[in-house]
Amino acid sequence: MRTLRALSALLSYPSRELLAAAAEIRDTLDREAVVPANERAGLHRLIDDLSGGDLYDLQERYGLLFDRTRSLSLHLFEHVHGESRDRGQAMVDLLKLYEEGGYTPAASELPDFLPLFLEYASTRAPREAIELVGQPANVIAALKERLTKRRSPYAAVMSALLAISRAKLDEAALAVLRAEPDPEPDDLEALDAAWVEQEVRFGPTADTSGGCAVDGLADRLRAAMRPADGVAAPLTRGRRATSSQGVAS
């Protein structure tokens, strides 16, 4: 599904290649028309915003949103797993899922990076791709709310993903996600508190609550996206990779 590749590109770190691909991305979205018209209009506004902006300003904005603000992290498991071996195992399971699907990530990113996950989903048959996109729907919904609060045009991508998946949201899971601290990028003290790193524990003494079943592709991913009782600090932080090339290939 090329639409998912286009959405992956829109969520990637702004680059000259991404800006040059703006017309191609728009054409892909309109040609497939998988995203409903209302949500597609929001994507058009994001594309216009990107293509008409200064690259360095766009990169600074992206960093403030997705790199600096933990509550907007595009690494899915930061929102749903505590610092126990559950998160590490979920990473392993997701990477194995990619490998079993014949997909080798080209970017040097963790497997739970949302643009990378969408790249993988774009390689699957439409029905399977839609089912995959629906698995992290609660996280995507929380991201949409936070981006909308900030009046960010990136909220359009989250709206499009929710519209594509038509997934039924879990209000209890959303309540956990909504309780996550959501400081503004200029509140340095609150940001530091939100990014406090805890010891990563592995082995027999690690917390094993909420362990993941891994029988079948959908079961593995569904278990990986199961919310934990609390929200913990990230396992790793890294720069964002770009996925803007070959959107319509």
RAKAQUI-V872695 format. One record per helix or strand. SS is the DSSP state (h for helix, s for strand). FROM is the first residue (numbers start at 1). TO is the last residue. Records with the same first field share a line. If there is no record, write none. Layout:
SS=FROM-TO / FROM-TO
//
This chain:
h=2-10 / 16-20 / 22-32 / 37-51 / 55-67 / 70-72 / 76-78 / 85-100 / 114-122 / 126-135 / 137-149 / 155-165 / 171-178 / 188-194 / 217-224
s=75-75 / 113-113
//
